[in-house]
Amino acid sequence: YDRSYELGECFSKSVRFVSFENQILKWQSEPLGECKERLKHAYPIIKHFVQEIFGIDTKIQKVDTPKKCDEPSSMIEEAEFGTSSCIQSHFQAIESEDILKAPMVQKAKELFKPKRIIVKTKV
């Protein structure tokens, strides 16, 4: 707010503190429209303030905002598994070995009997 009232408003509305550990500041950020551009343009000054407050070696890490998993993602998923698995948000931080053990993957293996399964990381 000191440098720019509009920037302060955008930051307040769009950025939420998650944690600070091991010189890593984690926050969630979902800016829209004009705020997105304003925050992107002002990132160097924001980073400067973060390092001034938390220490010069502090890194900023954006954490994805959790999505609500109230609804099944498809009728097939609901029919086969009875509930939503919220696949995208659930599997983002899981190792590929764990993915292969997931109930949905096990059921797909039963149904389709694949010869091999390849797990690719999202880039």
N, C-alpha and C positions, 0 to 999 in steps of 0.2 A: 504494500500500500504506500510505502514511503516514496518509491520511485515512480509508481504509476497506479492510480486508484483502479483503473480498468484491469490492469494486470493482477492486482491484488484480488479483485472480485473473481476473475477467471480462475486464479489459483485456488481460492477458497471454495469455489463451486465444483472444481474439477479434480482436485487432488486430495487423497485421504491417506494419512500416515498409517502404515502397517506395523513396522518394527525398525529397531536399530540395534544391530549386533555385529560384532567383528568388523567395524568400520564400514558396514553396508547399511544404507538407509533404504528401506523398502516402502514403496507407496503404490497406491492404486490411482490410476489417472484415466479418466474418460471424458476428455474435453470435446466439445462439439463446436462446429462452425467457426465463428470468429475467434472464440477462446482457444481453439486448437491452434490456429495460426499464431495468435498472440503469444501463447505459451511456448510454441516451437521457436519462435523468433527470440524470445527472452530467455531461453534455456541457459545460455552462458552466465547471465547475471543470477539466475536461480541457483545454478550449480555453485557459483561463487558464495552466495549466502549460506548454502548448505555446508560448504567446506569451512566457512568462517564460524559457523555455529557448532558443527559436529567434528571438525578437524580436517586438516588439509588432505589427508589420505582417504577421506570418505568417498565411497562410490555410491551412486544412485542406481537402484534396481526397480524397474516397474514390475508390479505383480498384477496378473490378470484378475479382473473383477469376477468373483464367482457368479455363475449363472444359476437361475432358479431351475430346479429339476422337478417341478410339479406335474408336468405333462409328459406322457411318453413321446419319444421323438417320431414314432410311427405306429400305425395300427398293427403291423406285423410284430414289432417289439412288444407291444402291449399284449397281443395274443399269445406269443411264445413265452414271455417272461413275466407277464402279469403287472409289470410296472416299468417305469422309465429307468434306464441305466445311466442317463446323462453322460454318454460316452465321451464326448469331446473334453469336457471339463474334468472328468474323473481320471482319464488316462494320460493327461498332459505330463504328470511327473512320475509315471510308473515305468519301471524297467520292462523291456520287451519280454523277459521270461515271465513276469507277472501277468502281462497281457495275455499270453498264451494259456494261462491258468484261469482266466476269467470265465464265469458261467456262460456269457453270451458267445464267446469264442468256442467253448466246449460244445455248446448246442449247435453252432454252425458246423463244427467238425463232424458231429453226428449226422446232421442233415445232408451235407454236401460231400463228405468223405474226400477232402482234398489230399493230394499227394504230398504237398508241402505248403507251409504258410510262411510268408515273408512279412516281417514287421519293419516298416520304414519310419524313420523319425521325420517329424515335420520341420521343414527348414524355413 
